[in-house]
Amino acid sequence: MSEGGSDAEKSRDLSDHPGWFGWGYGDGRGGFILGIHADWPSYPCSPGGMHGLFDLAQFPEGTRFEPMDEIDRCVLFNAYNYDPKKPHPPRDPWSRDAFQVAIWHEDLLRLGKEGLISGVIPISHREWELRRRIEMGWKRGVRYFTEDDQGNSREIPLPSLPEPPVEEDFWDGDPYTYPAFEENGNESPLTITAAGWEVVTQQLSEQVELPESLPDLRKLLDNELYDHAVREVGIAVESALREVVGNDDGYGQRLVGEFIDHLHDEVFVYNTMLKIYRLRLRTFFKFVRNPHAHHKISLTRPHALSLTAHALHLLSDIQEFGGEEERQ
């Protein structure tokens, strides 16, 4: 597409559409595009690996996740119970001030099977479709109609239900590839289990690579000043954001908003990635940076290392975005 293309041509650019993840997102080979056909406030990372678990682990232990929407084999959840003083779901889960997180079906089922999350069970495509229809008020044998702007009535055709599942075989594989959110037969929010938190802490703590630009960080960790170490790396993340946006006075969630606007206006990051980083930074300031900036918190070494690794990943990405702007 040429630079002088029409508005209509530009509107067909896939990167302008919410839910677009880019060429080869996930496998790195450029063989396909992943997309979600919904303008959600948050999007998932690529499916596979432990991405889904780490997306959930952006929130504190005890956080509950309630499904809000579902499309394209992906579920959007609202997060709540992360603050003991506010244990209930938000009144408006779609609010920009609420926290939402999205996870692919395949990740939910795998994590549930491995006992890393609770509150999800596998069901068949047929049962999943039946549950969706019941939630919409569907009843067997009832015909449904809609009216257009002129008052003309039109029947809404419902596609045939999928066939009942058959036993797993070599060719068809596992027929139970859709998630339902329940535990012991009752509806249930999603939570990370103790085993899940152990995996998150272990894997993150093993990934710590201390940069030469933060010499005091190693000293603090070596001297078991873990709370100070997390505070130090939090300051580094906040300083990097200020440097990229060019605002020496910015701080906290306001600075996060300025950074996301900057990526949109100056670096031209596409919609999906903007929302992924908006969530990562909002949760980092809410649950890591701010508590350690204002309170003394006792930490074990693995926990401190995992928080440090998380912050350093963010720091690296922020600096990379700054470098992209300079290259443009």
C-alpha positions as CSV (number, residue, x, y, z in Angstrom):
1,M,0.0,0.0,0.0
2,S,1.5,3.4,-1.0
3,E,1.8,6.2,1.4
4,G,-0.7,8.2,-0.6
5,G,-3.4,5.6,-0.4
6,S,-7.0,6.5,0.2
7,D,-8.7,6.4,3.6
8,A,-10.6,3.4,2.4
9,E,-7.4,1.6,1.5
10,K,-5.8,2.6,4.9
11,S,-8.9,1.3,6.8
12,R,-8.2,-2.2,5.3
13,D,-4.8,-2.3,7.0
14,L,-5.1,-5.3,9.3
15,S,-2.9,-3.6,11.9
16,D,-5.6,-1.0,12.4
17,H,-8.2,-3.6,13.5
18,P,-8.6,-4.4,17.2
19,G,-7.6,-8.0,17.9
20,W,-4.9,-8.2,15.3
21,F,-1.7,-9.9,16.5
22,G,0.6,-9.6,13.5
23,W,2.3,-12.0,11.1
24,G,3.6,-15.2,12.7
25,Y,2.6,-14.2,16.2
26,G,3.3,-17.2,18.3
27,D,5.4,-19.4,16.0
28,G,7.8,-16.7,14.7
29,R,7.8,-18.1,11.2
30,G,5.4,-15.7,9.6
31,G,3.0,-18.4,8.5
32,F,-0.3,-17.1,9.8
33,I,-2.1,-14.2,11.5
34,L,-3.8,-14.6,14.8
35,G,-6.8,-12.4,15.4
36,I,-9.7,-11.9,17.8
37,H,-12.9,-10.4,16.3
38,A,-13.7,-8.2,19.3
39,D,-12.7,-4.8,20.5
40,W,-11.7,-5.9,24.0
41,P,-10.0,-3.8,26.7
42,S,-7.3,-6.5,27.0
43,Y,-5.9,-9.2,24.8
44,P,-3.8,-12.4,25.5
45,C,-0.2,-13.1,24.7
46,S,0.4,-15.8,22.1
47,P,-1.1,-19.2,22.9
48,G,1.1,-22.1,24.2
49,G,3.9,-22.4,26.7
50,M,3.1,-20.8,30.0
51,H,1.9,-17.4,28.7
52,G,-1.6,-17.9,30.0
53,L,-0.4,-18.6,33.5
54,F,2.0,-15.7,33.6
55,D,-0.8,-13.4,32.3
56,L,-2.9,-14.4,35.3
57,A,0.0,-14.1,37.6
58,Q,0.2,-10.4,36.9
59,F,-2.3,-10.2,39.8
60,P,-1.7,-11.0,43.5
61,E,-2.3,-14.4,45.0
62,G,-6.0,-14.9,45.8
63,T,-7.2,-12.9,42.8
64,R,-10.3,-14.4,41.1
65,F,-11.2,-14.2,37.4
66,E,-14.8,-14.2,36.2
67,P,-15.6,-14.8,32.5
68,M,-17.1,-11.7,30.7
69,D,-17.0,-12.6,27.1
70,E,-15.9,-15.4,24.7
71,I,-15.0,-15.4,21.0
72,D,-12.4,-17.0,18.7
73,R,-11.5,-19.7,21.2
74,C,-10.5,-17.1,23.7
75,V,-12.1,-15.9,27.0
76,L,-12.1,-12.4,28.5
77,F,-12.1,-12.3,32.3
78,N,-12.6,-9.5,34.9
79,A,-10.2,-9.7,37.9
80,Y,-11.4,-9.1,41.4
81,N,-10.6,-10.0,45.1
82,Y,-7.0,-8.7,44.6
83,D,-7.8,-6.2,47.4
84,P,-9.0,-7.8,50.6
85,K,-11.0,-4.6,51.2
86,K,-12.8,-5.1,47.9
87,P,-13.6,-8.8,47.6
88,H,-16.5,-8.5,45.1
89,P,-16.5,-8.1,41.3
90,P,-16.6,-4.5,40.0
91,R,-19.9,-2.9,39.3
92,D,-18.8,-2.2,35.8
93,P,-16.4,-4.9,34.7
94,W,-15.9,-3.2,31.3
95,S,-14.7,0.1,32.9
96,R,-11.3,1.3,31.9
97,D,-10.5,1.4,35.6
98,A,-11.4,-2.2,36.1
99,F,-8.9,-5.0,35.3
100,Q,-9.5,-7.5,32.5
101,V,-7.3,-10.3,31.2
102,A,-7.8,-12.7,28.2
103,I,-6.7,-16.3,27.9
104,W,-6.9,-18.8,25.0
105,H,-9.0,-21.9,25.3
106,E,-6.1,-24.2,24.8
107,D,-4.1,-22.5,27.6
108,L,-7.0,-22.7,30.0
109,L,-7.5,-26.4,29.4
110,R,-3.8,-27.2,29.6
111,L,-3.3,-25.3,32.8
112,G,-6.3,-26.8,34.4
113,K,-5.3,-30.3,33.4
114,E,-1.8,-29.7,35.0
115,G,-3.4,-28.4,38.2
116,L,-1.9,-24.9,37.8
117,I,-5.3,-23.2,37.8
118,S,-8.7,-24.2,39.2
119,G,-12.2,-23.4,38.2
120,V,-12.1,-24.8,34.6
121,I,-13.1,-28.2,33.2
122,P,-13.1,-29.5,29.6
123,I,-16.4,-29.9,27.7
124,S,-17.3,-30.9,24.1
125,H,-18.1,-28.4,21.4
126,R,-21.8,-29.5,21.5
127,E,-22.1,-28.8,25.3
128,W,-20.3,-25.5,24.9
129,E,-22.7,-24.4,22.3
130,L,-25.7,-25.6,24.3
131,R,-24.5,-23.6,27.3
132,R,-24.1,-20.5,25.3
133,R,-27.6,-20.7,23.9
134,I,-29.1,-21.3,27.3
135,E,-27.3,-18.2,28.6
136,M,-28.9,-16.3,25.7
137,G,-32.4,-17.5,26.7
138,W,-32.6,-20.1,24.0
139,K,-35.3,-22.9,24.3
140,R,-35.5,-25.9,22.1
141,G,-38.2,-25.6,19.4
142,V,-38.7,-21.8,19.9
143,R,-38.2,-19.6,16.8
144,Y,-36.5,-16.3,17.2
145,F,-37.1,-13.1,15.2
146,T,-35.5,-9.6,14.9
147,E,-36.7,-6.4,13.4
148,D,-34.8,-4.0,11.1
149,D,-34.9,-0.2,11.2
150,Q,-38.1,-0.3,9.0
151,G,-39.9,-2.7,11.4
152,N,-39.6,-5.7,9.1
153,S,-39.4,-8.9,11.0
154,R,-36.8,-11.5,10.1
155,E,-36.2,-15.0,11.6
156,I,-32.8,-15.6,13.2
157,P,-31.5,-18.9,11.9
158,L,-29.6,-20.9,14.4
159,P,-26.9,-23.3,13.0
160,S,-27.3,-27.0,13.8
161,L,-25.7,-28.1,17.0
162,P,-22.4,-30.0,16.7
163,E,-22.6,-33.7,16.8
164,P,-22.3,-35.4,20.3
165,P,-18.7,-36.3,21.1
166,V,-17.4,-39.7,20.4
167,E,-14.6,-41.5,22.2
168,E,-11.1,-40.1,21.5
169,D,-9.4,-41.8,18.7
170,F,-6.2,-41.5,16.7
171,W,-7.7,-39.4,13.9
172,D,-10.2,-37.1,15.7
173,G,-8.2,-36.6,18.9
174,D,-9.8,-35.3,22.2
175,P,-13.4,-34.1,21.7
176,Y,-13.4,-32.1,24.9
177,T,-11.6,-29.0,23.8
178,Y,-13.8,-26.2,25.1
179,P,-13.7,-24.8,28.7
180,A,-16.5,-24.5,31.2
181,F,-16.0,-22.6,34.4
182,E,-17.0,-24.7,37.3
183,E,-15.6,-26.8,40.1
184,N,-17.3,-29.8,41.7
185,G,-20.3,-29.3,39.6
186,N,-20.8,-25.6,40.6
187,E,-20.0,-22.4,38.8
188,S,-16.7,-21.1,39.9
189,P,-14.3,-18.2,39.2
190,L,-10.8,-19.1,37.9
191,T,-7.9,-19.0,40.3
192,I,-4.2,-19.9,40.3
193,T,-3.4,-22.9,42.5
194,A,-0.6,-23.2,44.9
195,A,1.2,-25.4,42.4
196,G,0.7,-22.7,39.7
197,W,2.2,-20.0,41.9
198,E,5.2,-22.3,42.6
199,V,5.8,-22.7,38.9
200,V,5.5,-18.9,38.3
201,T,7.9,-18.1,41.1
202,Q,10.5,-20.8,40.1
203,Q,10.5,-20.0,36.4
204,L,10.8,-16.2,36.9
205,S,13.4,-16.5,39.6
206,E,15.5,-18.6,37.2
207,Q,15.3,-16.0,34.5
208,V,16.9,-13.1,36.3
209,E,19.7,-11.5,34.3
210,L,20.9,-8.4,36.2
211,P,21.9,-5.6,33.8
212,E,25.1,-3.7,34.3
213,S,23.1,-0.5,34.3
214,L,21.7,-1.3,37.7
215,P,24.8,-2.2,39.8
216,D,23.1,-1.5,43.1
217,L,20.5,-4.2,42.3
218,R,23.0,-7.0,42.6
219,K,24.3,-5.6,45.9
220,L,20.8,-5.4,47.4
221,L,20.0,-9.0,46.4
222,D,23.3,-10.3,47.6
223,N,22.7,-8.6,51.0
224,E,19.2,-10.1,51.2
225,L,17.7,-6.6,51.1
226,Y,14.9,-8.0,48.9
227,D,12.3,-5.3,49.5
228,H,14.8,-2.6,48.6
229,A,15.8,-4.6,45.5
230,V,12.2,-4.7,44.2
231,R,11.9,-1.0,45.0
232,E,15.1,-0.3,43.1
233,V,14.0,-2.0,39.9
234,G,10.5,-0.4,40.2
235,I,12.2,3.0,40.2
236,A,14.1,1.9,37.1
237,V,10.9,1.0,35.2
238,E,9.3,4.3,36.2
239,S,12.4,6.3,35.1
240,A,12.5,4.5,31.8
241,L,8.8,5.4,31.1
242,R,9.5,9.0,31.9
243,E,12.5,9.0,29.5
244,V,10.5,7.6,26.6
245,V,7.5,10.0,27.0
246,G,9.7,12.9,27.9
247,N,7.9,13.8,31.1
248,D,10.1,14.2,34.2
249,D,7.1,14.7,36.5
250,G,5.0,11.7,35.4
251,Y,4.3,8.9,37.9
252,G,2.1,5.9,38.5
253,Q,-1.0,5.1,36.5
254,R,-1.0,8.5,34.8
255,L,2.5,7.8,33.5
256,V,1.3,4.4,32.2
257,G,-1.5,6.2,30.2
258,E,1.0,8.7,28.8
259,F,3.3,5.9,27.7
260,I,0.5,4.0,25.9
261,D,-0.6,7.2,24.2
262,H,3.0,7.8,23.2
263,L,3.3,4.3,21.7
264,H,0.1,4.9,19.7
265,D,1.0,8.4,18.5
266,E,4.8,8.3,18.0
267,V,5.9,4.6,17.7
268,F,2.7,3.5,15.9
269,V,2.3,0.3,17.9
270,Y,-0.9,-1.6,16.9
271,N,-4.0,-1.8,19.0
272,T,-3.6,-5.3,20.4
273,M,-0.1,-4.7,21.7
274,L,-1.1,-1.4,23.2
275,K,-3.7,-3.2,25.3
276,I,-1.3,-6.0,26.3
277,Y,1.2,-3.5,27.6
278,R,-1.4,-1.3,29.2
279,L,-2.4,-4.2,31.4
280,R,1.1,-5.3,32.2
281,L,2.1,-1.8,33.3
282,R,-1.1,-1.1,35.2
283,T,-0.8,-4.3,37.2
284,F,2.9,-3.7,37.8
285,F,2.3,-0.3,39.3
286,K,-0.8,-1.4,41.2
287,F,0.6,-4.6,42.7
288,V,4.4,-4.2,42.7
289,R,5.7,-0.7,42.3
290,N,3.3,1.2,44.5
291,P,3.2,-1.3,47.5
292,H,7.0,-1.5,47.6
293,A,7.3,2.3,47.3
294,H,5.1,3.0,50.3
295,H,5.4,0.0,52.6
296,K,8.1,-2.3,53.9
297,I,7.3,-5.8,52.7
298,S,8.9,-9.1,53.8
299,L,9.9,-11.3,50.8
300,T,11.6,-14.6,50.3
301,R,14.5,-14.7,47.9
302,P,12.6,-16.7,45.2
303,H,9.7,-14.2,45.4
304,A,12.0,-11.2,45.2
305,L,13.8,-12.7,42.3
306,S,10.6,-13.4,40.4
307,L,9.3,-9.9,41.0
308,T,12.7,-8.6,39.8
309,A,12.6,-10.7,36.7
310,H,9.1,-9.5,35.8
311,A,10.2,-5.8,36.3
312,L,13.4,-6.4,34.2
313,H,11.4,-7.9,31.3
314,L,9.2,-4.7,31.4
315,L,12.3,-2.5,31.6
316,S,13.8,-4.2,28.5
317,D,10.6,-3.8,26.5
318,I,10.2,-0.2,27.4
319,Q,13.8,0.6,26.4
320,E,13.3,-1.4,23.1
321,F,10.2,0.7,22.3
322,G,12.3,3.8,22.9
323,G,15.0,2.5,20.5
324,E,12.3,1.9,17.9
325,E,11.2,5.5,18.1
326,E,14.8,6.7,17.5
327,R,15.1,4.5,14.5
328,Q,12.0,5.8,12.8
